[in-house]
Structure formats: structure tokens, C-alpha cells
Amino acid sequence: MTAEEKELLLARLQSRVRDLKDTASKGQVESFGSFPLDAVIPYIAVYYGASFADTYEVTEKFLEFTFSFKRMQLLTEK
């Protein structure tokens, strides 16, 4: 996949997620009946996972995310 294709895919995904979020926040959930949420949920997980990860790597079979509990402020001093 070229860099341009990646940019286009990311832009489309962000746009679709934003539209979905706006529709849900307006309470227009009746349109979700025809929308295949089971197909989008993995993409949403990847989008937010990559956003919160310290680093991520795309391998041949997997996406690998690295998280730091310290950076996310989930560890406290005793």
C-alpha cells in the first residue's frame, strides 16, 4: 500500500467514525439497523489503539502496540 493510499484510507476511516459518532450523539440510532457495526468495531479499536499507543508496528500478520502505564498515568507513587 502506498503512502497516498494509506492517507486516503485513514481519512475515510476518520470521516466515517466521526459521522457515526455525530449520528449517535444526536440520538439517531435508528440508522444503525442497516449499518454493519460488527465490521467497523475492529477498525475503531485499531484507530484508538494506535492513537493511545507509545509505538505500533505493522507486521506480516499482526499489528503490535506498545503501551506504557507510566505515560498513561495508570501508575501512582506510593
Short mmCIF file of the C-alpha atoms (twelve columns), coordinates in Angstrom:
data_MODEL
# 
_entry.id   MODEL 
# 
loop_
_atom_site.group_PDB 
_atom_site.id 
_atom_site.type_symbol 
_atom_site.label_atom_id 
_atom_site.label_alt_id 
_atom_site.label_comp_id 
_atom_site.label_asym_id 
_atom_site.label_seq_id 
_atom_site.Cartn_x 
_atom_site.Cartn_y 
_atom_site.Cartn_z 
_atom_site.pdbx_PDB_model_num 
ATOM 1  C CA . MET A 1  0.000   0.000   0.000  1 
ATOM 2  C CA . THR A 2  1.423   3.371   -0.965 1 
ATOM 3  C CA . ALA A 3  1.623   6.347   1.371  1 
ATOM 4  C CA . GLU A 4  -1.158  8.088   -0.578 1 
ATOM 5  C CA . GLU A 5  -3.430  5.058   -0.239 1 
ATOM 6  C CA . LYS A 6  -2.735  4.895   3.494  1 
ATOM 7  C CA . GLU A 7  -3.566  8.600   3.869  1 
ATOM 8  C CA . LEU A 8  -6.800  8.143   1.906  1 
ATOM 9  C CA . LEU A 9  -7.805  5.075   3.934  1 
ATOM 10 C CA . LEU A 10 -7.097  6.864   7.209  1 
ATOM 11 C CA . ALA A 11 -9.037  9.954   6.098  1 
ATOM 12 C CA . ARG A 12 -12.040 7.847   5.080  1 
ATOM 13 C CA . LEU A 13 -11.956 5.880   8.332  1 
ATOM 14 C CA . GLN A 14 -11.713 9.045   10.420 1 
ATOM 15 C CA . SER A 15 -14.573 10.615  8.481  1 
ATOM 16 C CA . ARG A 16 -16.785 7.549   8.883  1 
ATOM 17 C CA . VAL A 17 -16.053 7.259   12.607 1 
ATOM 18 C CA . ARG A 18 -16.771 10.980  13.066 1 
ATOM 19 C CA . ASP A 19 -20.067 10.640  11.159 1 
ATOM 20 C CA . LEU A 20 -21.020 7.615   13.240 1 
ATOM 21 C CA . LYS A 21 -20.173 9.441   16.471 1 
ATOM 22 C CA . ASP A 22 -22.179 12.507  15.406 1 
ATOM 23 C CA . THR A 23 -25.182 10.354  14.478 1 
ATOM 24 C CA . ALA A 24 -25.062 8.561   17.834 1 
ATOM 25 C CA . SER A 25 -24.690 11.812  19.793 1 
ATOM 26 C CA . LYS A 26 -27.784 13.201  18.047 1 
ATOM 27 C CA . GLY A 27 -29.742 10.140  19.165 1 
ATOM 28 C CA . GLN A 28 -30.409 8.954   15.619 1 
ATOM 29 C CA . VAL A 29 -29.740 5.321   16.407 1 
ATOM 30 C CA . GLU A 30 -32.473 4.038   14.108 1 
ATOM 31 C CA . SER A 31 -29.996 4.317   11.215 1 
ATOM 32 C CA . PHE A 32 -27.684 1.813   12.941 1 
ATOM 33 C CA . GLY A 33 -30.042 -1.027  11.996 1 
ATOM 34 C CA . SER A 34 -28.704 -1.065  8.439  1 
ATOM 35 C CA . PHE A 35 -25.109 -0.335  9.418  1 
ATOM 36 C CA . PRO A 36 -22.764 -3.324  9.882  1 
ATOM 37 C CA . LEU A 37 -21.248 -2.388  13.257 1 
ATOM 38 C CA . ASP A 38 -19.508 -5.751  13.548 1 
ATOM 39 C CA . ALA A 39 -17.440 -4.800  10.500 1 
ATOM 40 C CA . VAL A 40 -16.417 -1.388  11.881 1 
ATOM 41 C CA . ILE A 41 -15.646 -2.180  15.524 1 
ATOM 42 C CA . PRO A 42 -12.208 -3.721  14.742 1 
ATOM 43 C CA . TYR A 43 -11.260 -0.594  12.793 1 
ATOM 44 C CA . ILE A 44 -12.333 1.616   15.678 1 
ATOM 45 C CA . ALA A 45 -10.245 -0.475  18.065 1 
ATOM 46 C CA . VAL A 46 -7.207  -0.161  15.785 1 
ATOM 47 C CA . TYR A 47 -7.747  3.591   15.379 1 
ATOM 48 C CA . TYR A 48 -7.935  4.284   19.114 1 
ATOM 49 C CA . GLY A 49 -5.284  1.677   19.917 1 
ATOM 50 C CA . ALA A 50 -2.833  3.384   17.579 1 
ATOM 51 C CA . SER A 51 -3.785  6.786   18.985 1 
ATOM 52 C CA . PHE A 52 -3.023  5.801   22.583 1 
ATOM 53 C CA . ALA A 53 -0.040  3.527   21.917 1 
ATOM 54 C CA . ASP A 54 3.507   4.688   22.554 1 
ATOM 55 C CA . THR A 55 4.561   2.866   19.401 1 
ATOM 56 C CA . TYR A 56 2.968   0.495   16.939 1 
ATOM 57 C CA . GLU A 57 4.357   -1.760  14.275 1 
ATOM 58 C CA . VAL A 58 2.667   -3.434  11.329 1 
ATOM 59 C CA . THR A 59 3.984   -6.944  10.846 1 
ATOM 60 C CA . GLU A 60 3.023   -9.515  8.246  1 
ATOM 61 C CA . LYS A 61 0.158   -10.965 10.324 1 
ATOM 62 C CA . PHE A 62 -0.376  -8.594  13.251 1 
ATOM 63 C CA . LEU A 63 -0.445  -5.035  14.498 1 
ATOM 64 C CA . GLU A 64 1.804   -4.703  17.526 1 
ATOM 65 C CA . PHE A 65 1.118   -1.923  20.028 1 
ATOM 66 C CA . THR A 66 3.360   -0.831  22.894 1 
ATOM 67 C CA . PHE A 67 1.756   0.890   25.879 1 
ATOM 68 C CA . SER A 68 3.375   2.500   28.889 1 
ATOM 69 C CA . PHE A 69 1.400   2.511   32.135 1 
ATOM 70 C CA . LYS A 70 3.635   5.310   33.386 1 
ATOM 71 C CA . ARG A 71 2.893   7.546   30.395 1 
ATOM 72 C CA . MET A 72 -0.829  6.887   30.641 1 
ATOM 73 C CA . GLN A 73 -0.586  7.824   34.333 1 
ATOM 74 C CA . LEU A 74 -2.018  4.498   35.459 1 
ATOM 75 C CA . LEU A 75 0.786   4.015   37.993 1 
ATOM 76 C CA . THR A 76 0.888   6.140   41.116 1 
ATOM 77 C CA . GLU A 77 3.666   6.802   43.603 1 
ATOM 78 C CA . LYS A 78 3.256   5.067   46.960 1 
# 
